[in-house]
């Protein structure tokens, strides 16, 4: 079915469907979940569900795109392809803020990612979306003298992802503020960091 432009009310309904579908994917398993189950839980018709999301896989891709949006939109916010140190500082802070603000979403998203076979369904698309952002980081690390800019980028993203995953698994006991401070002191000039 063709996607149509949605009104603000439709945007809210779409968000509710995404949230409901994510919960069902985690509870029932992505592959065992049907459109009927999602529609019933969202209290809409299956026809309405598929007017928003053509397929279950498209719904999964929408969830992944939402995660990328929440985590990476703070990187190079002016989209000029050149990352300044202050923009890196904002990106790191935004990343942590987003994980805390959207805690329930990320808790479920990480649980979904751990299901066998799910990552393979969106890996190529995710790589395409995220690679543009990672190219900006690679360029930044290259211009700032990193021996291996791609490894430095992968290391930073892996640390952020690992911290986020640990935090959603154990939010009360995990020292997220300390981890945020550690990342900032590793990647941002101290005087730039202290001004914040």
C-alpha positions, 0 to 999 in steps of 0.5 A, a space after each residue: 500500500 502506498 504511504 500517504 501524508 499524515 496529519 498530526 493526529 495520525 503522527 501520534 497514532 503512528 507513534 502509539 503503534 510503533 510503541 505497541 509493536 515494539 512491546 509485542 515484538 519483545 514479548 512474543 518474539 519478532 518472528 512469531 508476531 503477526 499484524 493481527 496481534 499488533 493491531 489488536 494490542 493497538 486497538 485498531 484494525 489490521 487494515 489501519 495498521 497496514 495503512 501506516 506500515 505496509 509490512 511487519 518488516 517495514 514496521 521493524 525498519 521504522 523502529 530502527 530508524 527511530 533509534 538511529 534518529 534518537 541517538 545520532 541526530 545530535 551528531 553534526 546538527 548543521 549537516 555541514 559534514 565538519 564536526 567541531 569539538 563543541 559539536 562532539 561534546 553536544 553529541 555525547 551529551 545528547 546521546 546520554 540524554 536520549 538514552 535516559 529520556 527514552 529509557 523504555 524505548 531503548 530497553 525494549 529496542 536492545 531486547 529486540 536486537 538480541 533476538 536471533 535473526 532480527 539484526 540481519 533483517 535491518 543490518 544493511 539499512 542500518 549500516 547505510 543510515 549510520 555510515 553517513 554519521 560515522 564518516 563525519 566522526 572518521 573525518 573529525 578523528 582524522 583531522 585531529 591526528 588519530 592514528 586510525 580514525 575508523 578504529 577510533 570512531 568504532 571504539 567511541 560508538 561501541 563504548 556509547 552503545 555498551 554503556 547504553 545497553 548496560 544502563 537499560 539492563 541495570 538503571 539503578 545501579 549503573 553509574 551512567 553520569 560517571 560514564 558520561 563524564 569519562 567519555 567526555 574527558 576522553 574525547 573533549 578538551 578539558 577547558 571546552 568540557 568545563 565550560 558546560 
